[in-house]
Amino acid sequence: MFSSIKRFLIGRPLKSHELGEQKINKTKALAILSSDALSSVAYGPEQILIVLATIGAAAFWYSIPIAVGVIILLTALILSYRQIIFAYPHGGGAYVVSKNNLGVNPGLIAGGSLLVDYILTVAVSVSAGTDALTSAFPPLHNYNVEIAIVFVIFITLLNLRGVTESASILAYPVYLFVLALFILIGVGIYNILTGGVAPELHTPLGTPVVGISLFILLRAFASGSSALTGVEAISNAIPNFKDPAPNNAAKTLIMMGILLAILFSGIITLAYYYGTSPRAEVTVVSQIAEDVFGRNFMYFFIQGTTALILILAANTGYSAFPLLAVNLAKDKFIPRMFLMRGDRLGYSNGIIILGLASIILILAFHAETEHLIPLYAVGVFVPFTLSQTGMMVKWIREKPQGWVPKLIINTTGALISFIVTLMFFLTKFNQVWSILVFLPIIIFIFHRIKKHYDTVGDQLRITTCEPGLQIEGNVLIVPVAGITHVVENSINYAKSLKPDQIIAVYVAFERDDEHKFEEKWKKWQPEVRLVTLHSHYRSIITPLTKFVDTVEHKASESNYQVTVVIPQFITKKGWHNILHNQSSLLIKSFLLYRRNVIVTTVPFRLKK
């Protein structure tokens, strides 16, 4: 039944040689890898206005020069990540750049930040999409958390079906969103140029505003820069592209940058001219769409596509998180389970972990985007800063042909990213302080995992000085619960190994049972020694493990190996297991950690 449900949800398993068919072209890549960055125009401009609103509506004209600053940063990041794509064509992005040029710990800071950032990408995108949906349908507002969780489960299942299939489905909503915003911006600007928008709705550019300060402007700039989250995703996901992967990735990155710049500047311009103010339960894009079109088909079309892309922007996290996890797992900083491909050739463990972590975040923050965005933005601007700095070090160290312009680009990007990061810490410390706690914890865990893998590798390597076990003989212990086919099967198996000694062990709770069983055993298996143990507290485990420890201690003095052969019957149907005590599994779990004891199970399969 489980396999049938699994087949229905994620499709038939794919063969390993079909991996090449799971690569995506530029059109689909732009949809699934740019959806996070493109969707952020639905809340990035709003974050600028929220900060400026603390001064008053008269300060909204500052959103225009702030938007120019955000686009300058975007340009520096796009050019920089284009260089990263060609310098590190196997993916890994900020993690690989920082690790190779700045050292292991900066690399782990970048990698850890991005892992958390991709979890936040899913949580923020789905929460923002849910906000857009409930803005159009206010009665649903009380069910934000439940709706968001359903969307996360849907996107997780979609990604478990494979990159190609998810890209084919997600491309349509992304391009519909781009089309919807182009129509909105086009019609809105046409209304402005033709005098359809009243001049009194906005204050003229350059109007003096009481209370404005450089600190407020930098804070607004930092908040608006949240629209740049997701820019790095393409550099992490280069292996998903069709060949030539670096060239296709670079072209996709440039196209994403152009679209993001147009959409971001367009929404900011409309918000300024239409005098849009941020409101608690209605998004800025929703207000602009209503002002431009009214509550007609176009309004609902824009809200629908906005909600869709905000929800499906989470797919950027699903595309980049597993590949980043692969790079960290290859370096032994996270469990090797992240290296395993699933039935559909995707890194399914990474996809599932990402989905579960995102649901936990949505529950913790009650799907409130405003509380998630600052932490989300800091999580990406830390890697931005480190990757730009890493590239600066690379150019200074290697000095390839034409390295000076590249150094200038990376220096500009590093400086602005660092300023944005500082502004988040200074202005929203109460919302982002947790990153100062969990990042050191994550890095500590990374190092502990690495140490474990290194220690295991040293112990398993045959070139180590530790001598192999010298075995002079073998003693087999067979725990028995009665005279049955299960026990007979195990005793016959033990005899076939021709050990030096076989000891059957019976644990009795009553003295009468002990003597009766000894009599029966003598008649049934007279050549096999039986040891009966009395359990005062009705426990099988305690007396049995004590006996095994005693035999092992004596056997080790003569270089004898102790093997415990556990009889176990296997029921025909899985649900039958709940009707039995599963004592064999209990015994096995206790004995597996005995240092010099081998544990083996002899199954007896029931036919009915």
C-alpha positions as CSV (number, residue, x, y, z in Angstrom):
1,M,0.0,0.0,0.0
2,F,2.8,2.4,0.9
3,S,4.6,1.9,-2.4
4,S,1.3,2.5,-4.3
5,I,0.7,5.8,-2.5
6,K,4.3,6.8,-3.0
7,R,4.0,6.0,-6.8
8,F,0.8,8.0,-7.0
9,L,2.3,11.1,-5.2
10,I,5.8,11.3,-6.7
11,G,5.6,9.0,-9.8
12,R,7.5,6.0,-11.0
13,P,11.2,5.5,-10.1
14,L,13.7,6.8,-12.7
15,K,16.8,4.9,-13.7
16,S,20.2,6.4,-13.0
17,H,21.0,6.9,-16.7
18,E,18.0,9.1,-17.0
19,L,19.7,11.8,-14.9
20,G,20.7,13.8,-18.0
21,E,17.0,14.1,-18.8
22,Q,16.4,15.9,-15.5
23,K,18.6,18.9,-16.6
24,I,16.7,22.1,-17.3
25,N,17.0,24.7,-20.0
26,K,17.2,28.5,-19.5
27,T,13.5,29.2,-19.8
28,K,12.5,26.7,-17.1
29,A,15.6,27.6,-15.0
30,L,14.6,31.3,-15.0
31,A,11.1,30.2,-13.7
32,I,12.2,28.0,-10.8
33,L,15.5,29.6,-9.8
34,S,14.4,33.3,-10.2
35,S,11.0,32.9,-8.7
36,D,12.3,33.9,-5.2
37,A,14.0,37.0,-6.4
38,L,11.2,38.1,-8.8
39,S,8.5,37.4,-6.2
40,S,10.3,39.6,-3.6
41,V,9.1,42.7,-5.5
42,A,5.7,42.0,-4.0
43,Y,7.1,42.7,-0.5
44,G,10.5,44.5,-1.0
45,P,9.1,47.9,-2.0
46,E,6.6,47.6,0.9
47,Q,9.4,47.2,3.4
48,I,10.9,50.6,2.3
49,L,7.5,52.3,2.7
50,I,7.0,50.7,6.1
51,V,10.2,52.4,7.4
52,L,9.5,55.7,5.7
53,A,5.9,55.7,7.1
54,T,7.4,56.2,10.6
55,I,8.3,59.7,9.5
56,G,5.1,60.3,7.5
57,A,3.6,60.1,4.0
58,A,5.6,63.2,3.0
59,A,8.8,61.0,3.2
60,F,7.6,58.5,0.6
61,W,9.5,60.4,-2.2
62,Y,12.7,59.1,-0.7
63,S,11.7,55.6,-1.9
64,I,12.8,56.7,-5.4
65,P,16.5,57.4,-4.6
66,I,16.5,54.4,-2.2
67,A,15.2,52.2,-5.1
68,V,18.1,53.5,-7.2
69,G,20.5,52.4,-4.5
70,V,18.9,48.9,-4.4
71,I,19.3,48.6,-8.2
72,I,23.0,49.6,-7.9
73,L,23.5,46.8,-5.3
74,L,21.6,44.4,-7.5
75,T,23.8,45.2,-10.5
76,A,27.0,44.6,-8.4
77,L,25.6,41.3,-7.1
78,I,24.5,40.1,-10.6
79,L,27.9,40.9,-12.1
80,S,29.7,39.3,-9.1
81,Y,27.7,36.1,-9.2
82,R,28.2,35.9,-12.9
83,Q,31.9,35.8,-12.2
84,I,31.4,33.2,-9.5
85,I,29.5,31.0,-12.0
86,F,32.5,30.9,-14.3
87,A,35.1,30.7,-11.5
88,Y,33.2,27.8,-9.8
89,P,31.2,26.0,-12.5
90,H,30.3,23.0,-10.3
91,G,28.1,25.1,-8.0
92,G,28.3,25.7,-4.3
93,G,28.0,29.5,-4.6
94,A,29.0,31.5,-1.5
95,Y,29.9,28.4,0.5
96,V,32.6,27.2,-2.0
97,V,33.9,30.8,-2.7
98,S,34.2,31.6,1.0
99,K,35.7,28.2,2.0
100,N,38.3,28.3,-0.9
101,N,39.4,31.9,-0.4
102,L,38.7,32.9,3.2
103,G,39.0,29.6,5.0
104,V,36.8,26.8,6.4
105,N,35.0,28.8,9.1
106,P,33.9,31.7,6.8
107,G,32.8,29.0,4.4
108,L,30.8,27.3,7.1
109,I,29.3,30.7,8.1
110,A,28.2,31.2,4.5
111,G,27.0,27.7,4.1
112,G,25.1,27.6,7.4
113,S,23.5,31.0,6.7
114,L,22.4,29.9,3.3
115,L,20.9,26.6,4.6
116,V,18.9,28.6,7.1
117,D,18.1,31.2,4.5
118,Y,16.6,28.6,2.1
119,I,14.4,27.3,4.9
120,L,13.3,31.0,5.5
121,T,12.8,31.3,1.7
122,V,10.1,28.7,1.8
123,A,8.6,30.1,5.0
124,V,8.6,33.7,3.8
125,S,7.5,33.0,0.3
126,V,4.6,30.8,1.3
127,S,3.6,33.2,4.1
128,A,3.7,36.2,1.7
129,G,1.7,34.3,-0.8
130,T,-0.9,33.5,1.8
131,D,-1.0,37.2,2.7
132,A,-1.7,38.1,-1.0
133,L,-4.4,35.5,-1.1
134,T,-6.1,36.6,2.0
135,S,-5.8,40.3,0.9
136,A,-8.1,39.4,-2.0
137,F,-10.4,37.2,0.2
138,P,-10.3,38.7,3.8
139,P,-12.5,36.0,5.4
140,L,-9.6,33.6,4.9
141,H,-7.2,35.8,6.9
142,N,-7.8,33.7,10.1
143,Y,-6.5,30.6,8.4
144,N,-3.1,31.9,7.2
145,V,-1.1,29.2,9.1
146,E,-3.2,26.3,7.8
147,I,-3.2,27.5,4.2
148,A,0.6,28.1,4.3
149,I,1.3,24.5,5.6
150,V,-0.9,23.0,2.9
151,F,1.1,24.9,0.2
152,V,4.4,23.8,1.7
153,I,3.3,20.1,1.6
154,F,2.2,20.6,-2.1
155,I,5.5,22.1,-3.2
156,T,7.5,19.5,-1.3
157,L,5.6,16.7,-3.1
158,L,6.0,18.6,-6.4
159,N,9.8,18.7,-6.0
160,L,10.0,15.1,-5.0
161,R,8.6,14.3,-8.5
162,G,11.8,15.7,-10.0
163,V,13.4,19.0,-11.3
164,T,12.0,18.7,-14.8
165,E,8.5,18.0,-13.8
166,S,8.3,20.7,-11.1
167,A,9.9,23.2,-13.6
168,S,7.3,22.4,-16.2
169,I,4.5,23.1,-13.8
170,L,6.0,26.2,-12.1
171,A,7.1,28.0,-15.3
172,Y,3.5,29.1,-16.2
173,P,2.7,30.9,-12.9
174,V,6.1,32.7,-12.9
175,Y,5.7,34.1,-16.4
176,L,2.0,34.9,-15.8
177,F,3.2,37.0,-12.8
178,V,5.8,38.8,-14.9
179,L,3.2,39.5,-17.5
180,A,0.6,40.7,-14.9
181,L,3.1,43.1,-13.4
182,F,4.3,44.4,-16.7
183,I,0.6,45.2,-17.6
184,L,0.1,46.8,-14.1
185,I,3.3,48.9,-14.5
186,G,2.5,49.8,-18.1
187,V,-1.1,50.9,-17.4
188,G,-0.1,52.7,-14.2
189,I,2.7,54.7,-15.9
190,Y,0.4,55.5,-18.9
191,N,-2.2,56.9,-16.3
192,I,0.6,59.0,-14.7
193,L,1.8,60.4,-18.1
194,T,-1.7,61.2,-19.3
195,G,-2.6,63.0,-16.1
196,G,-4.9,60.2,-14.8
197,V,-3.3,60.4,-11.4
198,A,-3.9,63.4,-9.1
199,P,-0.6,65.2,-8.3
200,E,-1.7,65.8,-4.7
201,L,-1.4,62.1,-4.0
202,H,2.3,62.4,-3.6
203,T,4.8,65.0,-2.4
204,P,7.2,66.3,-5.1
205,L,10.7,64.9,-5.3
206,G,13.1,66.9,-3.1
207,T,10.5,68.1,-0.6
208,P,12.1,68.8,2.8
209,V,10.8,66.4,5.4
210,V,11.1,67.0,9.2
211,G,12.6,64.1,11.1
212,I,14.4,62.4,8.2
213,S,17.9,61.2,8.9
214,L,20.7,59.2,7.3
215,F,20.0,56.4,9.8
216,I,16.3,56.2,8.6
217,L,17.4,56.2,5.0
218,L,19.9,53.4,5.5
219,R,17.3,51.5,7.5
220,A,14.8,51.8,4.6
221,F,17.6,50.8,2.1
222,A,18.4,47.7,4.1
223,S,14.7,46.8,4.3
224,G,14.3,47.3,0.6
225,S,17.3,45.2,-0.1
226,S,15.3,42.2,1.1
227,A,14.0,42.2,-2.5
228,L,17.5,40.9,-3.6
229,T,17.2,37.6,-1.7
230,G,17.4,34.7,-4.0
231,V,19.9,36.3,-6.4
232,E,22.6,33.7,-5.3
233,A,20.4,30.7,-6.0
234,I,21.5,30.3,-9.6
235,S,25.2,30.1,-8.7
236,N,24.3,27.2,-6.2
237,A,22.3,25.3,-8.8
238,I,24.6,25.2,-11.8
239,P,24.5,21.4,-11.9
240,N,20.8,21.6,-12.7
241,F,21.4,23.3,-16.1
242,K,21.8,21.7,-19.4
243,D,25.3,21.8,-21.0
244,P,27.1,24.2,-21.3
245,A,25.9,24.7,-17.7
246,P,28.0,27.7,-16.8
247,N,27.0,29.7,-19.9
248,N,23.3,28.9,-19.5
249,A,23.4,29.8,-15.8
250,A,25.1,33.1,-16.5
251,K,22.6,34.1,-19.2
252,T,19.7,33.1,-16.8
253,L,21.3,35.2,-14.1
254,I,21.5,38.3,-16.3
255,M,17.9,37.9,-17.4
256,M,16.8,37.5,-13.8
257,G,18.6,40.7,-12.9
258,I,17.0,42.7,-15.8
259,L,13.5,41.5,-14.9
260,L,14.0,42.2,-11.2
261,A,15.3,45.7,-11.8
262,I,12.3,46.6,-14.1
263,L,9.7,45.1,-11.7
264,F,11.2,46.6,-8.5
265,S,11.6,50.1,-9.9
266,G,8.2,49.9,-11.6
267,I,6.3,49.0,-8.3
268,I,8.3,51.7,-6.4
269,T,7.4,54.3,-9.0
270,L,3.7,53.4,-9.0
271,A,3.6,53.4,-5.2
272,Y,5.1,56.9,-5.1
273,Y,2.8,58.5,-7.7
274,Y,-0.3,56.8,-6.4
275,G,0.5,57.7,-2.8
276,T,0.2,54.2,-1.6
277,S,0.7,53.7,2.2
278,P,1.5,50.3,3.7
279,R,-1.5,48.7,5.6
280,A,-1.7,45.8,7.9
281,E,-4.0,43.4,6.0
282,V,-3.7,44.7,2.4
283,T,-0.4,44.5,0.5
284,V,1.0,47.5,-1.4
285,V,0.7,45.6,-4.7
286,S,-2.9,44.9,-3.9
287,Q,-3.6,48.6,-3.3
288,I,-1.8,49.7,-6.5
289,A,-3.7,47.1,-8.6
290,E,-7.0,48.3,-7.1
291,D,-6.1,52.0,-7.7
292,V,-5.1,51.2,-11.3
293,F,-7.8,48.8,-12.3
294,G,-10.4,48.8,-9.6
295,R,-11.7,45.4,-8.2
296,N,-12.3,43.9,-11.6
297,F,-10.8,40.9,-13.5
298,M,-7.3,42.5,-13.8
299,Y,-7.2,43.1,-10.1
300,F,-7.9,39.5,-9.3
301,F,-5.6,38.3,-12.0
302,I,-2.7,40.3,-10.5
303,Q,-3.5,39.2,-7.0
304,G,-3.9,35.6,-8.1
305,T,-0.6,35.5,-10.0
306,T,1.2,37.4,-7.1
307,A,-0.1,34.9,-4.6
308,L,1.0,32.0,-6.9
309,I,4.5,33.3,-7.5
310,L,5.0,34.1,-3.8
311,I,4.0,30.6,-2.9
312,L,5.9,29.0,-5.7
313,A,9.0,31.2,-5.1
314,A,9.6,28.7,-2.3
315,N,10.7,26.4,-5.1
316,T,14.0,28.4,-5.3
317,G,14.8,27.0,-1.8
318,Y,13.9,23.5,-2.9
319,S,16.2,23.9,-6.0
320,A,19.2,25.3,-4.1
321,F,19.0,23.8,-0.6
322,P,19.6,20.2,-1.7
323,L,22.6,21.1,-3.9
324,L,24.2,23.3,-1.2
325,A,23.6,20.4,1.3
326,V,25.4,18.0,-1.2
327,N,28.5,20.3,-1.2
328,L,28.5,20.4,2.6
329,A,27.9,16.6,2.8
330,K,30.8,16.0,0.4
331,D,33.0,17.9,2.8
332,K,31.6,15.8,5.7
333,F,30.1,18.8,7.5
334,I,26.5,17.4,7.4
335,P,25.1,13.9,7.3
336,R,25.9,11.8,4.2
337,M,22.2,11.1,3.8
338,F,22.0,14.4,1.8
339,L,24.1,12.8,-0.9
340,M,21.5,10.2,-1.7
341,R,19.3,10.6,-4.7
342,G,15.7,9.5,-4.4
343,D,13.4,7.5,-6.8
344,R,13.1,10.6,-9.1
345,L,16.8,11.3,-9.1
346,G,16.4,14.4,-6.9
347,Y,18.1,14.8,-3.5
348,S,14.9,13.8,-1.7
349,N,16.3,13.8,1.8
350,G,17.2,17.5,1.5
351,I,13.8,18.3,0.0
352,I,11.9,16.5,2.9
353,I,14.1,18.1,5.6
354,L,13.6,21.6,4.0
355,G,9.8,21.1,3.9
356,L,9.6,20.0,7.6
357,A,11.8,22.8,8.8
358,S,9.8,25.3,6.9
359,I,6.5,24.1,8.5
360,I,8.1,24.4,11.9
361,L,9.1,28.0,11.1
362,I,5.6,28.9,9.8
363,L,4.0,27.5,13.0
364,A,6.6,29.4,15.2
365,F,6.0,32.7,13.5
366,H,2.3,32.2,12.8
367,A,3.0,32.8,9.0
368,E,3.6,36.5,9.7
369,T,5.8,37.8,6.9
370,E,6.8,41.0,8.6
371,H,8.5,39.0,11.4
372,L,10.3,36.6,9.1
373,I,11.7,39.0,6.5
374,P,14.5,40.7,8.6
375,L,15.9,37.3,9.7
376,Y,15.6,36.1,6.1
377,A,17.4,39.1,4.7
378,V,20.3,38.9,7.2
379,G,20.6,35.2,6.4
380,V,21.3,36.0,2.8
381,F,23.4,39.2,3.2
382,V,25.9,37.5,5.4
383,P,26.8,35.1,2.5
384,F,26.6,38.0,0.1
385,T,29.3,39.8,2.0
386,L,31.5,36.8,2.5
387,S,31.2,35.7,-1.2
388,Q,32.1,39.2,-2.4
389,T,35.1,39.3,0.0
390,G,36.2,35.9,-1.1
391,M,36.2,36.9,-4.7
392,M,38.2,40.0,-3.8
393,V,40.8,37.8,-2.2
394,K,40.8,35.5,-5.2
395,W,41.5,38.3,-7.7
396,I,44.2,39.9,-5.5
397,R,45.9,36.5,-5.0
398,E,45.7,35.2,-8.6
399,K,45.7,38.5,-10.6
400,P,44.3,37.0,-13.9
401,Q,44.0,39.1,-17.0
402,G,41.4,41.9,-16.5
403,W,41.2,41.3,-12.8
404,V,41.0,45.0,-11.7
405,P,37.4,45.7,-13.0
406,K,36.3,42.4,-11.4
407,L,37.9,43.5,-8.1
408,I,36.1,46.8,-8.2
409,I,32.7,45.0,-8.8
410,N,33.3,42.6,-5.9
411,T,34.6,45.4,-3.6
412,T,31.5,47.5,-4.3
413,G,29.2,44.5,-3.7
414,A,31.0,43.5,-0.5
415,L,30.9,47.1,0.9
416,I,27.2,47.6,0.2
417,S,26.3,44.1,1.5
418,F,28.3,44.7,4.7
419,I,26.5,48.0,5.2
420,V,23.1,46.4,4.7
421,T,24.0,43.6,7.1
422,L,25.1,46.1,9.8
423,M,21.9,48.1,9.3
424,F,19.7,45.1,9.9
425,F,21.6,44.3,13.2
426,L,21.4,48.0,14.3
427,T,17.8,48.7,13.4
428,K,16.1,45.3,13.9
429,F,18.3,43.6,16.5
430,N,15.3,42.3,18.4
431,Q,14.2,40.4,15.3
432,V,17.6,39.2,14.0
433,W,19.5,38.6,17.3
434,S,18.8,34.8,17.0
435,I,21.3,34.6,14.1
436,L,24.1,35.4,16.5
437,V,23.0,32.4,18.6
438,F,22.2,29.7,16.0
439,L,25.1,30.4,13.6
440,P,27.8,29.5,16.2
441,I,25.7,26.5,17.2
442,I,25.4,25.4,13.5
443,I,29.2,25.8,13.0
444,F,29.9,23.9,16.1
445,I,27.6,21.1,14.9
446,F,29.3,21.1,11.5
447,H,32.8,20.6,13.1
448,R,31.5,17.9,15.4
449,I,30.0,16.0,12.4
450,K,33.3,16.5,10.5
451,K,35.3,15.2,13.5
452,H,33.0,12.1,13.7
453,Y,33.5,11.3,10.0
454,D,37.3,11.8,10.3
455,T,37.4,9.6,13.4
456,V,35.3,6.8,11.8
457,G,37.5,7.0,8.6
458,D,40.7,6.6,10.7
459,Q,39.3,3.6,12.5
460,L,38.0,1.9,9.3
461,R,41.1,2.5,7.2
462,I,43.1,-0.7,6.9
463,T,46.4,1.2,6.9
464,T,45.9,2.1,10.6
465,C,48.2,0.5,13.2
466,E,45.4,-1.2,15.0
467,P,45.7,-5.0,14.5
468,G,42.8,-7.0,13.2
469,L,41.0,-9.4,15.6
470,Q,42.7,-12.8,16.0
471,I,40.1,-15.5,16.5
472,E,41.1,-18.9,17.8
473,G,37.6,-20.3,18.1
474,N,33.9,-19.5,18.3
475,V,31.2,-19.8,21.0
476,L,27.6,-19.5,19.9
477,I,24.9,-18.5,22.3
478,V,21.3,-19.1,21.2
479,P,18.5,-17.5,23.4
480,V,15.5,-19.9,23.3
481,A,11.9,-19.2,24.4
482,G,10.6,-22.7,23.9
483,I,10.8,-25.8,21.7
484,T,9.6,-24.6,18.3
485,H,10.4,-24.5,14.6
486,V,11.9,-21.1,15.1
487,V,14.4,-22.4,17.7
488,E,15.0,-25.6,15.7
489,N,15.9,-23.5,12.6
490,S,18.4,-21.4,14.6
491,I,20.0,-24.4,16.3
492,N,20.5,-26.1,12.9
493,Y,22.0,-22.9,11.6
494,A,24.4,-22.7,14.6
495,K,25.5,-26.3,14.1
496,S,26.2,-25.7,10.4
497,L,28.9,-23.1,11.4
498,K,30.7,-25.9,13.3
499,P,31.6,-23.7,16.4
500,D,33.6,-24.9,19.3
501,Q,30.6,-24.7,21.5
502,I,26.8,-24.0,21.3
503,I,25.0,-22.8,24.4
504,A,21.3,-22.5,24.4
505,V,20.0,-20.1,27.0
506,Y,16.5,-20.2,28.5
507,V,15.3,-17.5,30.9
508,A,12.6,-18.7,33.3
509,F,10.3,-16.7,35.5
510,E,9.1,-19.7,37.6
511,R,11.2,-22.5,39.1
512,D,8.8,-25.2,37.9
513,D,9.1,-23.9,34.3
514,E,12.8,-24.1,34.6
515,H,12.9,-27.8,35.5
516,K,10.2,-28.8,33.0
517,F,12.1,-27.1,30.2
518,E,15.4,-28.7,31.1
519,E,13.7,-32.2,30.9
520,K,12.2,-31.5,27.5
521,W,15.5,-30.1,26.2
522,K,17.4,-33.2,27.2
523,K,15.1,-35.3,25.1
524,W,15.0,-32.9,22.1
525,Q,18.6,-31.6,21.8
526,P,20.8,-33.7,24.1
527,E,24.0,-32.7,22.3
528,V,23.4,-29.0,22.8
529,R,24.3,-27.5,26.2
530,L,21.4,-25.7,27.9
531,V,21.8,-23.0,30.5
532,T,18.7,-21.9,32.4
533,L,18.6,-18.5,34.1
534,H,16.1,-17.5,36.7
535,S,14.7,-14.0,36.4
536,H,13.4,-12.6,39.7
537,Y,12.0,-9.5,38.1
538,R,10.5,-11.2,35.0
539,S,13.1,-9.6,32.7
540,I,14.6,-11.5,29.8
541,I,17.2,-8.8,29.0
542,T,19.0,-8.4,32.3
543,P,19.9,-12.1,33.1
544,L,20.7,-12.8,29.4
545,T,23.1,-9.8,29.0
546,K,24.8,-10.6,32.2
547,F,25.4,-14.2,31.0
548,V,26.6,-13.0,27.6
549,D,29.1,-10.6,29.4
550,T,30.4,-13.5,31.6
551,V,30.9,-15.8,28.6
552,E,32.5,-13.0,26.6
553,H,35.0,-12.2,29.4
554,K,36.1,-15.8,29.7
555,A,36.2,-16.3,25.9
556,S,38.3,-13.2,25.3
557,E,41.1,-14.6,27.5
558,S,41.5,-17.4,24.9
559,N,40.8,-15.3,21.8
560,Y,37.4,-16.9,21.4
561,Q,34.7,-15.0,19.6
562,V,31.2,-14.9,21.1
563,T,28.3,-14.9,18.7
564,V,24.7,-14.6,19.8
565,V,22.3,-16.2,17.3
566,I,18.8,-14.8,17.8
567,P,15.8,-16.8,16.6
568,Q,13.1,-14.6,15.1
569,F,9.9,-15.4,13.2
570,I,8.7,-13.1,10.5
571,T,4.9,-12.7,10.1
572,K,3.3,-12.9,6.7
573,K,1.6,-9.5,7.1
574,G,3.2,-6.4,8.6
575,W,0.3,-5.6,10.9
576,H,0.6,-9.0,12.6
577,N,3.8,-7.7,14.3
578,I,1.8,-5.6,16.8
579,L,0.3,-8.9,18.1
580,H,3.7,-10.2,19.3
581,N,6.2,-9.1,21.9
582,Q,9.2,-8.6,19.5
583,S,11.6,-9.9,22.2
584,S,14.2,-10.8,19.5
585,L,14.4,-7.1,18.4
586,L,14.7,-6.0,22.0
587,I,17.5,-8.5,22.7
588,K,19.3,-7.5,19.5
589,S,19.1,-3.8,20.4
590,F,20.7,-4.4,23.8
591,L,23.5,-6.7,22.6
592,L,24.5,-4.7,19.5
593,Y,26.6,-2.3,21.6
594,R,28.5,-5.0,23.4
595,R,32.1,-4.4,22.3
596,N,33.3,-8.0,21.5
597,V,30.0,-9.7,20.8
598,I,28.6,-10.5,17.3
599,V,24.8,-10.5,17.0
600,T,23.1,-12.3,14.2
601,T,19.4,-13.0,13.5
602,V,18.1,-16.2,12.0
603,P,14.6,-15.5,10.5
604,F,11.8,-18.1,10.3
605,R,9.1,-16.9,7.9
606,L,5.5,-17.8,8.7
607,K,3.4,-18.9,5.7
608,K,0.0,-18.0,7.1
